[in-house]
Amino acid sequence: MKTVLVADDEISIRKLYQRELSREGYSVVLAANAQEAIKLAREVVPDLVIMDIRMPGMDGIEALGRILEENNEIPIVINTAFSSYKDSFLSWSADAYVTKSSDLTELKDTVKTILTDKEAAPAQ
């Protein structure tokens, strides 16, 4: 079973994503902030991270950089309500950028595609 780490400061979003991704067959680990996401990415080593950008304290962009410094094999999906970050070079190191929506189809499809592609890729 693939493990997805969801980092978002809104508990309702974390719980919704946990429910929906669990229904898709993933094990879901939750982080309430960027610092917790970095810690869990190190301890759990998820197959994929879904990262919000605007969180109290450290933002998701800085957390993305720190996670990738330690393990650049973990795909990261930026998931934010703010589409303006999409054109920022700081977000380019993410594997995907999905704007938050009440319809989680795009997010779930993105997660599935990235994990399927990662599994199919030859080991280096």
N, C-alpha and C positions, 0 to 999 in steps of 0.2 A: 504494500500500500504506500502510495506517495504521500509525503508530508508537506503541507503548505503552512507557512508562517504568515499570519495576518497581523500587521502593525497599524493600528488606528486608535486615536485617542477617544473616539466615540464608542461607548459600550454597545449601543444599539447596532452600529455597523459591524462591530466585531462578532456579535452574536448572530446577526443575519448571515454574514459571510460564513461563519462556522456551520450554521445549519445547512445552507445551500451547498457549500463545498463538501460537507460530509455526505449529503445526498448524492453527490457526484462520485463518491467513493474515495475521497481523500481523508487522511488524518489531518486535523487542523490544530495548530498551536497558536495561541493568541498573545499579543504584546500590546500593552496600553500606551507605550511611548517608544521613542527611538532608542533610548538607552536599553530598555528591556529587549527590543528587537535585536540589537547587536549581541547582547548576552545570549539570547535564545538561538540566534543563528550560529553562534560558536558551540553551544552545548548540544543542540538538537541536530544541527546541520540539515536543515530542511531541503527538500527538492526544489522549492520555489518560495519566494517571498513576495507578498503583496504589501506595498508600502504607501501609506498616506504621506503627503508632504508637510502640511501644516499641523504640527503637533507642538504642545508646550515644551519648553526646554530646547533640546536639539531637534532640528527639523529632519524630515525624511530624506532630503538630498544629502545631508551630511552623514546620516546613518547608512545610506546606500553606499557612499564612498568608503566608509569604514568596514562595512561587511565585505565589499569587493576587495579591499586591501588584504583582508584575512583569507578570503576564499572567493576567487573570481570565477568559480565554476557554478555558483548558485545563481540561477536566473532571478531577476528582480523585475516585478511589474509595478510601476508607479500607478497608484489609484487615488485620484484627487478630484475634488469638485472644481478645481481651477484649471481650465484649459490653457491659461496663459503660460504655464510652466513648460508646456510641450515644446516650445521653440527655444527654450533656454539650453545652452550647451551643458549646463550642470545635470540635466536629466538625460542626456544622450547615452550615458553608460548603462541605463536601464534597458532591459530586453523588450519592454513594451510600455506604453503609456495609455491608460484607459481612464476616461473621465467618468466620475461616479454618476450612477443613474439608478433609478428605482428598478429598472430592468437589468438584471445581472447576466443576461445572455452574453454580451460582449466580453465581460470579465471571465465568465466560465469558459467560453470558447478560447479566449487568449491563454488561459491557464492550461487547458487541454492541449492546445497546439504546441505551446512551448515545451511541455513535458513530453509529448509524443516525439517532437523533433529532437529533444535532448536524448531520449532513449534510443532513437534510431541513429544518432550520430556515432561514428566509429570512435573508439577510445583512443586517446592520444598519449 
